Amino acid sequence: MMNKIYPRKGDTQTVYLNAVIKDPSIEVGDYTIYNDFISDPCQFEQNNVLYHYPINHERLIIGKFCSIACGVKFLFNCANHTLKSLSTYTFPLFYEEWDLEKSDVASAWDNKGDIVIGNDVWIGFEAIILAGVKIGDGAIIGARAVVTKDVPPYSIVGGVPAKEIRKRYSQDIIEQLLSLRWWDWSKEKIKRNLPFIMSGNLKGIKE
């Protein structure tokens, strides 16, 4: 857990996200940042995590060293009107009006599960991540993409719905990076290897 909210002095638009999260069903790794130049980034839970109600016991899990741009939204299961019904109207939600059982309220929507974001993921401006989606380590989500399906590690996706544009690296390098898991290193070890990480010099990495 980060012990400070703002990574840079004088910049109140960017926060270490896990320093401002209070909901225990939202887990965020260290050094993950959120930038918002429209609203208060400290209000991330209220403004960006939507349809996230306790009845579903669903989680938002975000890894370490992620970069989340302004306006990114995470849409949870209560936004999913069920497709099992002949109607998309949420009758079970208005159980009193229709003399239905309160215990069946969750049948108004389809429950697709948690949203899980890996480590070192960059999510672009106003992208939307839907319930049940898992995004792999090192992936990049393009601006205003609507992500409806899982994204493999180190893939670049974009569009509506989001589709893979290309891989960031060859499969061999991807496997090396996934094995390396630099984001789990100590801060001191990361600092020692920053010249190689920042320059893309995988061979220079020192264990």
GIKA-V379529 format. One record per residue. OMEGA is omega in radians with two decimals (999 if undefined). D_FIRST is the distance of its C-alpha to the first C-alpha in Angstrom with 1 decimal. Layout:
omega-><OMEGA,OMEGA>
d_first-><D_FIRST,D_FIRST>
//
This chain:
omega-><3.14,-3.12,3.02,-3.07,-2.99,-3.14,-3.06,3.08,3.09,-3.14,3.13,3.09,-3.09,-3.13,2.84,-2.90,-3.08,3.07,-3.10,-3.13,3.11,-3.11,-3.12,3.10,3.04,-3.14,-3.12,3.14,-3.14,3.07,3.04,-3.07,2.99,3.11,3.09,3.14,3.12,-3.14,3.10,-3.12,3.09,3.13,-3.11,-3.11,-3.09,-2.99,-2.97,3.13,-2.91,-3.13,-3.07,-3.03,-3.05,-3.05,-3.07,-3.13,-3.10,-3.06,2.92,-3.13,-3.12,-3.08,-3.11,3.01,3.05,3.10,-3.07,-3.05,-3.12,3.00,3.09,-3.13,3.04,-3.07,-3.07,-2.85,-3.14,3.04,-3.06,3.04,-3.04,3.06,3.12,-3.12,3.02,3.14,3.05,3.12,-3.04,3.13,-3.09,3.13,-3.13,-3.02,-3.13,-3.13,-3.00,3.09,3.11,-3.14,3.11,-3.11,-3.13,-3.03,-3.08,3.09,3.11,-3.11,3.07,-3.09,-3.08,3.05,-3.07,2.92,-3.08,3.13,-3.12,-3.13,3.07,3.11,3.07,3.14,-3.01,-3.06,3.02,3.02,3.14,3.13,-3.07,-3.11,3.08,-3.07,3.04,-3.12,-3.06,3.12,3.02,-3.12,3.06,3.12,-3.08,3.12,3.08,3.02,3.02,-3.00,-3.08,-3.09,3.14,3.14,-3.14,3.11,3.06,3.03,3.02,3.14,3.11,3.06,-3.12,-0.15,-3.07,3.08,-3.11,3.08,3.06,2.99,3.11,-3.08,3.02,-3.12,3.13,3.14,3.09,3.13,3.10,-3.14,3.12,3.09,-3.11,3.13,-3.08,-3.10,3.09,3.13,3.02,3.12,-3.12,-3.14,3.08,3.13,-3.13,-3.07,-3.10,3.13,-3.12,3.11,-3.05,-3.13,-3.12,-3.09,-3.11,-3.12,-3.11,-3.10,-3.14,3.10,999>
d_first-><0.0,3.8,6.4,9.0,10.3,13.1,13.3,17.0,19.1,21.5,19.9,18.9,19.4,16.3,12.7,9.3,9.5,6.3,6.7,10.1,10.2,11.8,13.8,12.8,15.0,12.8,10.1,8.5,7.4,5.9,8.8,10.4,12.5,14.9,18.1,20.6,23.8,25.5,23.2,20.3,17.2,15.3,17.7,16.5,16.6,20.2,21.6,20.3,19.7,23.3,25.4,22.4,24.1,23.3,26.7,25.6,22.5,21.2,17.7,16.1,14.0,12.8,12.0,10.5,12.4,14.2,16.4,17.4,20.5,21.9,23.3,21.9,22.5,21.5,24.6,24.4,27.3,29.0,30.0,32.1,35.5,37.0,39.6,41.3,43.2,46.3,44.6,41.3,41.5,39.0,41.6,39.4,37.0,40.0,41.2,43.1,45.1,46.2,46.5,43.9,41.7,38.4,36.9,37.6,35.7,33.2,36.2,36.2,33.7,33.0,29.7,28.4,25.0,21.3,20.1,18.2,17.2,16.8,15.2,16.6,18.3,19.9,21.1,23.8,25.1,25.8,25.5,25.5,24.0,25.9,25.1,25.2,24.4,22.5,21.8,21.7,19.8,21.0,23.0,24.0,24.9,27.7,27.9,29.1,29.2,29.3,27.7,29.5,29.3,26.9,26.3,26.7,24.5,25.3,27.7,28.4,29.4,30.9,33.4,34.2,33.6,31.4,33.2,32.5,33.8,33.3,31.1,29.3,30.7,33.2,32.4,32.7,30.0,27.7,28.1,27.4,24.1,23.0,24.0,22.3,18.8,17.8,14.3,13.6,15.1,13.8,13.4,16.8,18.4,17.3,18.8,21.9,22.4,21.6,25.4,26.0,23.2,24.1,27.8,27.7,29.2,28.1,30.9,29.5,26.2,26.2,24.7>
//
